[in-house]
Amino acid sequence: MSGPPVRAALLAVGDELLSGTTLDTNSAELARELARLGIPVTSIEVVSDDEPEVEAAVRRALERAELVLVSGGLGPTLDDVTRHGIARAFERELVESSAALDDVRAWFDRRGIAMSATNRRQALFPQGAEIVKNRAGTAPGFRLERGGRVVVALPGPPRELRVVWSEEVLPWLVASGRTLGPLAERHFHLFGLSESVFAERAGDWMERGADPRLGCTVKDGVLSATLRAVEPSARSRAALEARAAEFRRRFGEHVYSEDEARLEHVLGRLLIERELAVTTAESCTGGLVAALLTAVPGISAVFREGFVTYADQAKAQSLDVPRELLEAHGAVSREVAEAMARGALQRAGAELALAVTGIAGPAGGSAEKPVGLVWFATSLRGVLESSERRFPPVDREAIRLLAARTALFLGWKRLRAG
């Protein structure tokens, strides 16, 4: 087939997805991949391991889109009924493929394991289906077409799905003319900006018909924005580059990376690159800042030590925070945050110190110092800067994580400025 780009519908099959014990990450990943190819996704649906439910969902999806990608339910057990539901939707019989059965047997033979009789189910396909190989597992997929509309069944395990997508489905989509071709993109990762404020400042950039298209997601305080060209043309690419340049001007103070979403990795790599020794002094975050930083490969070259000084006594003993400051201003204050950063820098012999002290809740707040109040201080070669944040008092762990990421962002800002 060669022609205009198609619309896609995504269908994820599995009781575990509906119960909440497993997240449907496959649909999100496929949607991102399709967007890069210029294939709009019209719907995403999750259904149970029930043959009539799968059949009905496939029929619905075929009404909405020319391409339907189904993930999951291709295993060897009796509740793996995706192939059965698709066969019913197309009014086809299931037939066994001797070639697919040989591939399944070979997968077990290579591992020195006897194939179970139940694995024969994985060699069943709707009559007329094209088999899609899966070198990463025992569940081959398949492709079934009727009237210009096609269903592609993919394995559920994410690792297997990625292999089948990249090695089998993606090349077929491109070769069959169902895509616009890879669309140019620019990615931006921001911190310290709410989604509502971002949308307000972005204005008509987020309108449905904008060229380029702009979308964003928010997780743990990080706002990730993607600008995507609407077509693979020189005009569309030029519009993308112009918008990306304006994006940098408009949001530059919040953009910490255009490729790496993990804030700790951006800061960690910068510290390693500059050979700048770092230390942390934490109270309410309980070592989260240090834990995030030490997850960065190679950070041992610059990370000196971290201080978790939860109690006032620990702040005084480990970081030399004057007791009169604690008594006069309390542990959650500008004065104490600065003293913590100063003390950590001196004790660790570092060049950058990140300090955090706050009230994570759910108890311990007051009218003057509510739950969610956190003070931060950074000391870069002895020069102190401090600021406060008042996070929504929604959840203790959320406040702690937001505080830890804020400390990293403030450290990154100090390095960028100096």
ABEGO torsion letter per residue (X at the ends): XBEBBBBBBBBBBEAAAAAGABBBAAAAAAAAAAAAAGBBBABBBBBBBBAAAAAAAAAAAAAABABBBBBEGABABAABAAAAAAAAAAGBBBBBBAAAAAAAAAAAAAAGBBBBAAAAAAABBBBGBBBBBBAABABBBBBBBBGGBBBBBBBABAAAAAAAAAAAAAAAAAAAGABAEBBBBBBBBBBGBBAAAAAAAAEAAABAABOBBBBBBBBGGBBBBBBBBABBBAAAAAAAAAAAAAAAAAAAAABABAABABAAAAAAAAAAAAGBBBBBBBBAAGGAAAAAAAABBGAAAABABBBBBABAAAAAAAAGBBAAAAAAAEABBAAAAAAAAAAAAAAAGBABBBBBBBBAOABGBBAABBBGBBBBBBBBGGBBBBBBBBBBBABAAAAAAAAAAAAAAAAAAAAAAX
